[in-house]
Amino acid sequence: MMLRSPVRPVVGLALAARFALTVVALIPFLVTAGAGRAMAQARATAPEAVELADPRILVDLSAIPAGRAAELAELLPEWEEAIAAGTEQLSLPASRLVALRDAGFAIQVLDEPAQVQPLAPWPACYRKLDAVYGWLQAYAAEHAELVDFIDIGDSWCKTQGGCTTPGGDRLDGRDLLVARITAEGAVAPKEGRLFIDGGIHARELPSVELMLATIEGLVEGYGQDPQISYLLDHREVYVGIATNPDGRQLVELGAEPPYASAPWLWRKNANDSASGACGWPPRGGHFGIDLNRNQAFKWDAEGHSDNPCSETYRGTEPASEPEIQAYEAFVRSLFEDRRGPGDDDAAPRDSSGMLVNYHNATWPGTMLVPWGWTETRSPNDADLVAIANRYAAFNGYKTQYSLYPVSGNTRDWGYGELGIPAYVVELQGRDFVSPCAELPGILRQNLPAIEMLLGLADLPYERIRGPELTRVSLSPIRSAVGERVRLRARATELRSGGDPIHEVRVAAAGLGGLAVGGLPEPGGAPGDGLAMEAEDGAFDERSEWVVLDLDISGLLPGRYYLTLRGRDAAGSENSSWGPAVALWLDVASRNPLGLSSASRPAVDFD
């Protein structure tokens, strides 16, 4: 079953705007030296030599019934995850088309081979693993007040003292690094955590670049963007930059001598217990464990393979791999387990925290909702779908359940074991390594949505039920009483059949969460803020314009942020405070005409 939501205009553009230039500027500096020579060398032994000689075509899968998705995945095992997520388009080797049509699949070719860009020896816009680790360490040192990183464990090869491939290539193994982003010196209490990660499937390169872009966007936005400043004062973001580093090194190995063809499409980790059975160099199937089938929750349910060479090989036991052991232990340290042991036990409404596991790629992009292991809907399904729909509204992605069972996966583990909203996001694309021309757009599509998730992360099941505040503005007004500004916004209940707006409250803080004399603090209870009034005199609609004339005569010159949060259905068990929206209040002097403000882009959802 596919769940769709209408696309709404993007509200939070701060992260996307900060990266539009950064990504483009990086591309010329990431070209691998000697790539052209490497591509020509030893082409006959390249693992992907058959597919490189086999021109790629772009095909439309939208006419294939959902009931045949599992059968299609059997014929295209490399693209199993994209098919399970309902991708409508894929870039495939042309030779695969005959077998698909012989099996009775209605496949439409959208672009002929000459129109589909082949893989380069190493696409210049994707940093190699050494550069990824080096960037994080240098960036954290440069921005220590906002970023640090945590070594949460070791990869398979590092636990083995190093690995040697059947071709004699050496992999030393890596630490598993997670970046932590928050305003360390803020006095405000930290009210919520968001954990995101990329690269669990090594060949899905855009997911790692999105993690780095998120780190940089949040750090560069602090003190410049009011929403990011408020969020980092009150939240913690944890970013797993490369969950499968050994696999990533094997992806890179395909573009290096003596292979020197193109990145290997390596999905799994480097556990070589069955390497002899799978052949070398890898051509399609390869050794290793699929880390997104190795999570402990429902590991033994339907939706995996017991063939060690299969793309979806689950391993010999639940959480057998050091990468998953470290992942589960670290995430458990962040979030309290609030869900009971039964499949039908719902997580309570005051659960805190969220988890999102990023992959690549489906068309037009997908937000996958628990459960994956069964067609039965989860006990928190309505709220989980609502959060996914809110994410999809930023970028036009689909909100969807898996088209067939998928067990031992990350989203089911995060929600099933801990009760937090947990998702897999398949980034928009038609192949694992999206062309460099598409990468900036992929980042722009998702950065504002990640910022939105961070806003929900303190109480996601509560916040998603409350109204949103948009079109927020400040203007100075002349008053004999004192220096005052008019705050105006629109509160909108987005839930179908939701209740009328009941109230909107305002709080204020200085950068770092510092208290502002005479004004409530954002870290307090939402109901403690200053009350805004319905502009038409009554709170009786699902969308209301609200206003507040705010006395600022007691404020010293400086920069402050105001936060607004709305609530619906007073006195009802469904009454919910929505996410806060922040805007700057810049007091330049004691003269009200010296006041300036900057807010988020004005957007109307009518």
C-alpha positions in Angstrom: 0.0 0.0 0.0 1.4 3.4 -1.0 0.6 6.5 1.1 1.0 9.8 -0.5 0.8 13.4 0.7 0.3 16.6 -1.2 3.4 18.6 -1.7 3.5 21.8 0.4 6.0 24.7 -0.1 9.3 24.4 1.8 9.4 26.5 5.0 12.9 25.9 6.4 15.4 26.6 3.7 18.4 27.6 5.9 20.3 24.3 5.6 19.7 23.9 1.8 20.7 27.5 1.1 24.0 27.1 2.9 25.0 24.1 0.8 24.0 25.1 -2.7 27.3 26.9 -3.2 29.4 24.6 -1.0 28.7 21.4 -2.9 29.2 23.0 -6.3 32.4 24.6 -5.1 33.8 21.2 -3.9 33.4 19.3 -7.2 36.5 20.6 -9.0 38.8 19.9 -6.0 37.7 16.3 -5.5 39.0 14.8 -8.8 41.1 11.7 -8.2 44.6 12.1 -9.8 45.3 9.8 -12.6 41.7 8.6 -12.9 41.8 8.4 -16.7 44.9 6.3 -16.6 43.5 4.0 -13.9 40.3 3.4 -15.9 42.3 2.2 -18.9 44.6 -0.1 -16.8 43.6 -3.8 -16.3 40.1 -3.3 -17.6 39.8 -6.9 -18.5 39.9 -8.0 -14.9 37.5 -5.3 -13.6 34.7 -6.6 -11.4 32.1 -4.5 -13.2 33.7 -5.0 -16.7 30.7 -6.8 -18.0 28.3 -4.1 -17.0 30.6 -1.3 -18.2 30.7 -2.9 -21.6 26.9 -3.3 -21.3 25.3 0.1 -21.9 22.9 1.3 -19.3 19.3 2.2 -20.0 16.7 4.1 -17.9 13.5 2.1 -17.4 10.0 2.8 -16.0 8.7 0.3 -13.5 5.5 2.1 -12.5 3.2 -0.3 -14.4 4.4 -3.3 -12.5 1.9 -4.5 -9.9 3.0 -4.3 -6.2 2.2 -8.0 -5.9 5.0 -8.9 -8.3 7.7 -6.7 -6.6 9.4 -9.7 -4.9 9.6 -11.6 -8.2 11.1 -8.5 -9.8 13.7 -8.3 -7.0 14.7 -11.9 -7.6 15.6 -11.0 -11.2 17.3 -7.8 -10.1 18.9 -8.6 -6.8 21.3 -5.7 -6.8 18.3 -3.3 -6.8 16.3 -5.3 -4.3 16.0 -2.5 -1.7 14.9 0.1 -4.3 12.2 -2.3 -5.6 10.9 -3.0 -2.1 10.7 0.7 -1.6 8.6 1.1 -4.7 11.0 2.9 -7.1 9.3 3.9 -10.3 12.5 4.2 -12.3 15.9 2.4 -12.5 19.1 2.7 -14.5 20.0 -0.9 -15.6 22.4 -2.6 -17.9 20.6 -3.1 -21.2 21.3 -6.8 -21.2 18.9 -7.3 -18.2 15.9 -6.1 -20.2 15.5 -9.3 -22.2 15.1 -11.5 -19.0 12.6 -9.1 -17.5 10.4 -9.1 -20.6 10.7 -12.9 -20.9 9.4 -13.1 -17.4 6.3 -11.1 -18.4 7.2 -7.7 -16.9 6.0 -4.6 -18.8 9.1 -2.6 -18.9 9.2 0.8 -20.7 12.6 2.2 -21.8 12.7 5.9 -21.0 16.2 6.8 -22.2 18.4 4.9 -24.6 22.0 3.9 -23.8 23.5 7.0 -25.3 21.5 9.2 -23.0 22.5 7.5 -19.7 25.7 8.7 -18.2 28.1 5.8 -17.4 30.0 5.7 -14.1 33.3 7.5 -14.0 36.4 5.8 -12.5 35.6 7.8 -9.4 32.9 10.5 -9.5 34.6 13.8 -8.5 31.8 15.0 -6.2 32.1 12.1 -3.8 34.8 12.3 -1.2 36.7 9.1 -0.5 36.7 7.6 2.9 40.0 9.0 4.0 38.8 12.5 3.0 35.5 11.9 4.9 37.2 11.0 8.1 39.8 13.8 7.7 37.2 16.4 7.0 35.2 15.5 10.2 38.2 15.5 12.4 39.4 18.9 11.1 35.9 20.4 11.1 35.3 19.3 14.7 38.6 20.8 15.8 37.7 24.1 14.1 34.2 24.2 15.5 34.7 22.6 18.9 32.0 24.6 20.5 29.4 23.0 18.2 30.8 19.7 17.0 32.6 16.7 18.4 32.8 13.1 17.3 32.5 9.8 19.1 34.2 6.5 18.4 31.4 4.1 18.9 33.2 0.9 17.9 35.2 -0.9 15.2 34.5 -2.2 11.8 34.7 -5.9 10.9 38.2 -5.6 9.5 39.5 -3.7 12.5 38.2 -6.3 14.9 40.1 -8.9 12.9 43.4 -7.0 12.9 42.9 -6.2 9.2 41.5 -8.1 6.2 43.0 -9.3 3.0 40.7 -9.7 -0.1 41.0 -12.8 -2.3 42.9 -10.4 -4.7 45.5 -9.6 -2.0 44.2 -6.1 -1.2 44.7 -5.0 2.4 41.9 -3.4 4.4 43.0 -2.2 7.9 39.5 -1.5 9.2 38.2 1.7 10.7 36.7 3.2 13.8 33.0 3.9 13.5 32.5 7.6 14.0 29.4 9.5 15.0 29.4 13.3 15.0 27.5 15.2 17.8 26.2 18.6 16.9 24.8 20.9 19.6 25.6 24.3 21.2 27.8 23.0 23.9 27.9 26.2 25.9 24.1 26.9 25.8 22.5 27.2 29.2 19.2 25.9 27.9 18.3 22.3 28.7 18.7 19.8 25.9 15.1 18.6 25.2 15.5 16.1 22.4 17.8 14.0 20.2 17.9 13.1 16.5 20.1 10.3 15.2 20.7 10.0 11.5 23.2 7.9 9.6 24.3 7.1 6.0 26.4 4.6 4.2 25.1 1.4 5.8 25.0 0.1 2.3 28.4 1.1 1.1 27.7 1.8 -2.6 25.1 4.4 -1.8 27.5 7.3 -1.9 25.0 10.3 -1.7 23.9 9.2 1.8 27.3 9.9 3.2 27.6 13.3 1.5 24.2 14.2 3.0 25.5 13.4 6.5 28.5 15.8 5.9 26.2 18.5 4.5 23.9 18.2 7.5 26.8 18.7 9.9 28.1 21.7 8.0 24.7 23.3 7.5 23.8 23.2 11.2 27.2 24.6 12.3 27.2 27.4 9.7 23.6 28.2 10.5 24.2 28.7 14.2 24.1 32.4 15.1 22.9 33.2 11.5 19.6 31.4 11.2 17.1 31.8 14.1 15.6 28.3 13.8 18.9 26.5 13.7 20.2 28.6 16.6 17.1 27.7 18.7 17.4 24.0 17.8 21.1 23.7 18.6 20.5 25.5 21.9 17.8 22.9 22.8 18.6 19.7 20.9 21.4 17.3 20.1 22.0 15.8 16.7 24.0 12.6 16.2 25.2 11.8 12.7 26.8 8.5 11.7 29.0 9.5 8.8 29.8 6.1 7.3 28.2 3.2 9.1 29.9 0.6 6.9 33.5 1.9 6.3 35.0 -1.5 5.2 32.3 -1.8 2.5 33.0 1.7 1.5 36.7 0.9 1.0 35.7 -2.0 -1.2 33.5 0.3 -3.3 36.6 2.5 -3.8 38.8 -0.4 -4.6 37.0 -1.0 -7.8 38.3 2.3 -9.1 41.9 1.6 -8.2 44.7 -0.4 -9.8 44.8 -3.3 -10.6 41.0 -3.2 -11.2 40.7 0.4 -12.2 37.2 0.3 -13.8 34.6 2.1 -11.7 33.3 2.0 -8.1 32.3 -1.6 -7.2 28.7 -1.8 -6.3 29.5 -3.3 -2.9 26.5 -3.3 -0.5 27.5 -5.4 2.5 30.3 -5.3 5.1 33.7 -7.0 4.6 33.1 -10.2 6.7 34.9 -12.7 4.5 33.9 -15.9 6.3 32.3 -17.1 3.0 34.6 -15.3 0.5 35.7 -18.4 -1.3 32.1 -19.3 -2.2 31.3 -16.0 -3.7 34.1 -15.5 -6.3 36.5 -12.7 -6.9 36.4 -10.1 -8.3 32.8 -9.5 -7.3 30.3 -9.7 -10.2 26.9 -8.9 -8.7 26.8 -11.2 -5.6 29.7 -10.8 -3.2 30.7 -11.9 0.3 29.8 -10.0 3.5 26.8 -9.4 5.7 23.9 -7.1 4.8 24.0 -4.8 7.8 20.4 -3.8 7.1 19.3 -7.4 7.6 21.4 -8.0 10.7 19.6 -5.9 13.3 18.4 -8.0 16.2 14.7 -7.1 16.0 12.8 -9.7 14.0 16.1 -10.9 12.5 14.5 -14.3 11.9 11.3 -13.1 10.3 10.6 -13.4 6.6 12.5 -11.0 4.3 16.2 -12.0 4.1 18.5 -14.5 2.5 20.6 -17.3 4.0 22.9 -17.4 1.0 26.3 -15.9 2.0 26.7 -14.5 -1.5 23.2 -12.9 -1.7 22.8 -9.1 -1.5 20.5 -9.6 1.5 22.4 -12.2 3.5 21.5 -11.7 7.1 24.5 -13.4 8.8 24.6 -16.3 11.2 22.8 -14.8 14.2 21.1 -11.5 15.2 23.4 -8.5 15.4 26.4 -10.8 14.6 28.4 -8.0 13.0 30.6 -5.5 15.0 29.1 -2.6 13.1 25.6 -3.5 14.2 26.6 -4.3 17.7 28.2 -0.9 18.0 25.2 0.8 16.3 22.6 -0.8 18.5 24.6 -0.1 21.7 25.2 3.5 20.9 21.6 4.3 19.9 20.3 2.6 23.0 22.5 4.9 25.0 20.7 7.9 23.5 17.1 6.9 23.8 15.0 5.4 26.6 13.0 2.2 25.7 9.4 3.3 26.0 7.6 0.5 24.1 6.5 -2.8 25.5 7.6 -6.2 24.3 4.5 -7.1 22.3 4.1 -6.4 18.6 0.9 -4.5 19.4 2.3 -2.4 22.2 2.2 1.3 21.3 5.0 3.7 22.3 3.6 6.4 24.7 2.8 9.8 23.4 5.6 11.4 25.5 8.4 9.3 23.9 11.4 11.4 22.9 13.8 11.0 20.0 13.9 10.0 16.4 16.1 7.8 14.1 16.5 8.0 10.3 18.7 5.7 8.2 19.6 7.1 4.8 19.9 5.1 1.6 20.2 5.7 -2.2 18.1 5.5 -4.4 14.5 5.3 -5.5 12.5 7.4 -7.9 11.1 9.9 -6.8 12.5 9.2 -3.4 10.8 7.3 -0.5 10.2 7.7 3.2 9.7 4.1 4.4 7.6 3.6 7.5 7.6 0.7 10.0 6.8 -2.1 9.9 9.0 -3.7 7.2 8.9 -7.3 8.5 5.1 -7.7 8.3 2.2 -6.2 6.4 0.4 -5.6 9.7 0.4 -1.9 10.7 2.3 -0.8 13.8 0.4 0.4 16.9 1.7 4.0 16.3 1.1 3.9 12.6 -1.0 7.1 12.3 1.6 9.2 13.9 4.5 7.5 12.1 2.8 8.1 8.8 2.0 11.7 9.7 5.7 12.4 10.4 6.7 10.8 7.2 4.2 12.8 5.2 5.5 16.0 6.8 9.0 15.0 5.6 7.8 14.1 2.1 6.0 17.5 1.8 9.4 19.1 1.7 10.7 17.2 -1.3 7.9 15.3 -3.1 9.0 11.9 -1.8 6.6 9.1 -1.4 5.5 7.8 2.1 5.3 4.1 1.9 5.5 0.7 3.5 7.8 -2.0 2.0 6.1 -3.8 -0.9 7.2 -7.2 0.6 8.6 -8.3 3.9 12.1 -7.0 4.9 13.5 -8.3 8.2 16.3 -7.3 10.5 16.2 -3.7 9.2 17.1 -0.5 11.0 13.7 1.2 11.1 12.0 -1.8 12.6 14.7 -2.1 15.2 14.6 1.6 16.2 10.8 1.6 16.5 10.4 -2.0 17.6 13.0 -2.0 20.3 12.9 1.6 21.5 9.5 3.0 20.5 10.9 6.0 18.8 9.8 7.1 15.3 12.3 5.4 13.0 12.6 5.5 9.2 14.5 4.6 6.1 14.8 7.4 3.6 15.7 6.3 0.1 17.1 9.5 -1.6 15.9 10.4 -5.0 17.8 8.8 -7.8 17.9 6.0 -10.4 21.1 4.3 -9.4 23.4 3.8 -6.4 25.9 6.4 -7.4 23.9 9.4 -8.5 25.6 11.6 -11.2 27.5 14.6 -9.8 25.1 17.0 -11.5 22.2 15.6 -9.4 24.0 15.6 -6.0 23.4 19.3 -5.1 19.7 18.9 -5.7 19.5 15.7 -3.6 21.1 17.6 -0.7 18.8 20.6 -1.1 15.7 18.3 -1.1 16.6 16.8 2.3 18.4 19.4 4.4 15.2 21.4 5.3 13.3 18.2 6.0 16.1 17.1 8.5 15.8 20.5 10.2 12.0 19.9 10.5 12.7 16.5 12.1 15.0 18.1 14.6 12.1 20.4 15.6 9.9 17.4 16.3 12.5 15.4 18.1 11.8 16.3 21.7 8.2 14.8 21.6 7.6 13.6 18.1 4.3 11.9 18.7 3.0 15.0 20.4 4.5 17.6 18.1 3.2 16.1 14.9 -0.4 16.4 16.2 -0.1 20.1 17.0 -0.5 23.1 14.6 2.3 24.6 12.6 3.2 28.3 12.7 4.1 30.0 9.4 4.3 33.5 7.9 5.8 34.8 11.1 6.7 38.5 11.0 7.7 41.3 13.3 7.1 45.1 12.8 7.8 48.1 15.1 4.8 50.1 16.3 4.7 53.5 17.9 3.2 53.5 21.3 2.9 56.0 24.2 3.2 53.1 26.6 6.7 52.2 25.6 8.7 50.5 22.9 6.6 47.7 21.3 6.7 45.4 18.4 3.8 43.5 16.7 4.3 39.8 16.2 2.1 38.2 13.7 1.8 34.6 12.4 -0.5 32.0 11.0 -1.3 28.9 13.0 -2.6 26.0 10.9 -3.8 22.6 12.0 -2.6 20.2 9.2 -4.2 17.0 10.3 -7.2 15.9 8.4 -10.2 16.3 10.7 -8.1 18.0 13.3 -9.4 20.4 15.9 -9.5 24.2 15.8 -6.5 26.2 17.0 -6.9 27.0 20.7 -3.8 29.1 21.6 -0.4 30.3 20.6 2.3 31.1 23.1 5.6 33.1 22.7 8.9 32.7 24.5 12.3 34.4 24.0 16.0 33.8 24.7 19.3 35.2 23.8 21.8 33.1 21.7 22.8 30.2 23.9 19.4 30.0 25.5 20.2 33.0 27.8 17.2 34.2 29.7 15.6 37.5 28.7 14.4 39.7 31.5 10.6 39.7 31.8 10.0 37.1 29.0 9.3 33.4 29.3 12.1 31.0 28.2 11.8 28.5 25.3 13.0 25.7 27.6 10.0 26.0 29.8 6.5 24.5 29.4 4.9 25.7 26.2 1.9 27.0 28.2 4.1 29.3 30.1 4.7 31.6 27.2 3.0 34.9 26.4 -0.5 34.4 24.9 -1.1 35.6 21.3 -4.6 36.7 20.3 -6.7 35.5 17.4 -6.7 38.4 14.9 -10.4 37.9 14.2 -11.3 37.8 17.9 -12.0 34.1 18.4 -10.1 30.8 18.2 -12.6 28.8 16.3 -11.0 27.7 13.0 -8.3 25.2 12.0 -6.3 28.1 10.6 -6.0 31.3 12.5 -4.0 34.5 12.2 -2.6 35.4 15.6 -1.0 38.7 16.9 0.8 39.9 19.9 2.0 43.5 20.8 5.2 42.8 22.7 6.8 45.3 25.1 10.5 45.4 24.5 11.3 48.5 26.5 13.2 46.4 29.0 15.6 44.8 26.5 19.1 45.9 26.0 20.4 46.3 22.5 21.3 42.9 21.0 20.1 39.8 19.2 17.4 37.6 20.6 15.2 34.9 19.2 11.5 34.5 19.8 9.8 31.1 19.6 6.1 30.5 18.8 4.3 27.3 19.5 0.6 26.6 19.0 -1.9 24.2 20.6 -5.2 22.8 19.5 -8.2 21.2 21.2 -8.0 22.6 24.7 -9.4 20.2 27.3 -9.4 17.3 24.9 -7.2 14.2 25.3 -6.0 15.0 21.7 -4.8 18.5 22.7 -1.2 18.9 21.4 1.5 21.5 21.3 3.1 21.7 17.9 6.7 22.4 17.0 8.2 25.7 17.8 9.2 28.2 15.1 11.9 30.8 15.8 12.7 34.3 14.4 15.2 36.9 15.2 14.5 40.0 17.3 17.3 42.4 16.7 17.2 45.4 19.1 19.6 48.0 17.7 18.8 50.9 20.0 16.4 52.2 22.6 14.5 53.8 19.6 11.8 51.5 18.3 12.7 52.5 14.8 16.1 51.0 15.3 14.5 47.5 15.6 14.9 45.0 12.8 13.8 41.5 12.4 14.5 38.5 10.2 12.1 35.6 9.9 11.7 32.4 8.0 10.3 32.6 4.5 6.6 33.5 4.4 4.6 30.5 3.2 0.8 30.1 2.9 -0.5 26.5 2.8 -3.9 27.4 1.3 
